[in-house]
Amino acid sequence: MRKAKIARNTKETQIKLELNLDGSGKGSIDTGIGFFDHMLELLKKHALIDLTVKAKGDLKVDYHHTVEDVGLVFGQALDKALGDRKGLTRYGFASIPMDEALCETSLDLGGRPFLVMQCAMKHMMVKDFEVKLVEEFFRAVSVESRSNIHLRQIYGDEAHHVCEGLFKSFARALRAAKAIDPKEKGIPSSKGVI
């Protein structure tokens, strides 16, 4: 079973997360940040993962610690649930329209952490949520899951729609990359190890 349960407790955040890569989009999300909860709901639904997140953070300071630390824990859970990555499809790509916005993700679960995020709206706000935090979340996911993630806003002028497009495209890319390929009998790498 490709599942993981991770807890992280610091002076800034307390996070409990459960992940099932072979789920159906079930679970509950509660980070105390409404817009971030909405994005994580989209992630679990469109990636077809079961995801439960309970996070308490120092929201009186700002949202940064909570968003980044949820990304770290989600990345750790993803890495653990993927195991040795034997039989993995490994790569995923998705281009997602969200009204006037178009966003895409290219994903490699191949063990090399790197994030590229091209987004013209990084310093815009959705209510009290800075879009730049999307980058902080995915950077943490990339590092802890040992994944190469490229996110791109192709166009769009509504920050909420752009964030949705980024999360949904990542979710669909993850859905493809995490799939088991019946023709892949070993590690999906010419090196023989990930």
C-alpha positions in Angstrom: 0.0 0.0 0.0 1.4 3.4 -1.0 0.5 5.2 2.2 2.2 7.5 4.6 1.4 9.2 7.9 3.7 12.1 9.1 3.6 14.4 12.1 5.8 17.5 12.5 5.8 19.7 15.6 7.8 22.9 15.9 7.5 26.1 17.9 5.8 27.6 14.8 3.5 24.7 13.5 2.0 21.4 14.5 1.0 19.3 11.5 -0.5 15.8 11.1 -0.9 14.5 7.6 -2.1 11.2 6.1 -1.6 10.3 2.4 -2.8 7.4 0.3 -1.5 7.7 -3.3 -4.0 5.1 -4.5 -7.1 6.9 -3.1 -10.1 8.5 -4.6 -9.9 12.1 -3.4 -11.2 11.6 0.1 -10.0 13.2 3.3 -10.3 16.5 5.2 -8.2 19.6 5.1 -7.9 22.1 8.0 -4.9 24.5 8.0 -6.7 27.5 9.4 -6.1 29.3 6.0 -9.2 29.2 4.0 -7.7 29.8 0.6 -4.9 27.3 1.2 -7.5 24.7 2.3 -9.3 25.3 -1.0 -6.1 24.6 -3.0 -5.3 21.4 -1.1 -8.9 20.2 -1.6 -8.3 20.7 -5.4 -5.0 18.9 -5.1 -6.5 15.8 -3.5 -9.5 15.7 -5.8 -7.7 16.0 -9.1 -4.7 13.9 -8.1 -7.0 11.1 -6.9 -5.2 10.9 -3.6 -6.7 10.5 -0.2 -5.3 13.4 1.9 -6.0 14.5 5.5 -4.2 17.5 6.8 -4.6 19.0 10.3 -2.3 22.0 10.8 -2.1 24.6 13.6 0.4 27.4 12.9 1.4 30.9 14.1 -1.2 32.6 11.8 -1.0 35.7 13.9 2.5 36.2 12.5 1.6 35.4 8.9 0.8 32.3 6.7 4.3 31.6 5.6 5.4 29.0 8.2 2.1 27.0 8.0 2.1 26.9 4.2 5.8 26.0 3.9 5.6 23.4 6.7 2.5 21.7 5.2 4.6 21.5 1.9 7.5 19.9 3.8 5.2 17.3 5.4 3.3 16.6 2.2 6.7 16.1 0.4 7.9 13.8 3.1 4.7 11.8 2.9 4.9 11.6 -0.9 8.5 10.4 -0.8 7.6 7.7 1.8 4.5 6.6 0.0 6.4 6.3 -3.3 8.8 3.9 -1.6 11.6 2.7 -3.9 9.6 4.0 -6.9 9.8 0.6 -8.7 7.3 0.4 -11.6 6.5 4.1 -11.4 5.5 6.0 -14.5 7.7 8.8 -13.1 6.8 11.6 -15.4 3.6 13.7 -15.6 2.4 16.7 -17.5 -0.8 18.7 -17.4 -2.1 21.9 -19.0 -5.2 23.2 -17.2 -7.5 26.0 -18.3 -9.3 27.9 -15.5 -11.6 30.5 -17.2 -9.2 33.1 -18.6 -6.1 31.5 -17.1 -4.0 28.7 -18.5 -1.4 27.0 -16.3 0.8 23.9 -16.7 3.0 21.6 -14.7 5.8 19.2 -15.8 6.7 16.8 -13.1 9.5 14.2 -12.6 9.4 12.0 -9.5 12.9 10.9 -10.3 14.7 11.8 -7.1 16.2 15.1 -8.1 14.6 18.0 -6.3 14.3 21.3 -8.2 11.5 23.8 -8.6 10.9 26.3 -11.4 7.8 28.5 -11.1 7.0 31.1 -13.7 4.1 33.2 -12.5 3.5 36.9 -13.3 1.2 37.2 -10.3 3.6 36.1 -7.5 3.2 39.3 -5.5 -0.6 39.6 -5.9 -3.0 38.7 -3.2 -6.1 36.5 -3.1 -7.9 38.0 -0.1 -5.1 37.8 2.5 -3.1 35.1 0.8 -0.1 36.1 -1.2 0.4 34.1 -4.4 4.1 33.9 -3.6 3.2 31.3 -0.9 2.2 28.9 -3.7 5.9 28.9 -4.7 7.0 28.3 -1.1 4.6 25.3 -0.8 5.8 23.7 -4.0 9.5 24.4 -3.2 9.1 22.5 0.1 7.2 19.6 -1.7 10.0 19.4 -4.3 12.8 19.2 -1.8 11.2 16.7 0.5 9.7 14.4 -2.2 12.9 14.6 -4.3 10.9 15.7 -7.3 11.5 18.1 -10.2 8.5 20.4 -10.5 8.1 23.0 -13.2 5.0 25.2 -12.8 4.0 27.9 -15.4 1.3 30.5 -15.7 1.0 30.8 -19.4 -1.6 33.6 -19.1 -4.4 34.8 -16.9 -5.3 38.0 -15.0 -7.3 36.7 -12.1 -5.0 35.6 -9.2 -7.5 33.1 -7.8 -7.9 31.4 -11.2 -4.1 31.3 -11.7 -3.6 29.6 -8.3 -6.3 27.1 -9.1 -4.7 26.4 -12.5 -1.3 25.8 -10.8 -2.7 23.4 -8.2 -4.9 21.6 -10.6 -2.2 21.1 -13.2 0.2 19.9 -10.5 -2.5 17.5 -9.3 -3.1 16.0 -12.8 0.6 15.8 -13.4 1.0 13.9 -10.1 -1.9 11.7 -11.0 0.0 10.6 -14.2 3.4 10.4 -12.6 2.4 8.3 -9.6 0.7 5.7 -11.7 2.2 2.2 -11.9 3.3 1.3 -15.4 2.6 -2.4 -16.0 5.5 -2.5 -18.6 8.0 -1.0 -16.2 9.4 -4.0 -14.3 12.0 -2.1 -12.3 13.3 1.3 -11.3 12.3 3.8 -14.1 15.9 5.1 -14.5 18.8 4.1 -16.7 20.9 4.4 -13.5 18.9 1.6 -11.9 18.3 3.6 -8.8 16.3 6.8 -7.9 
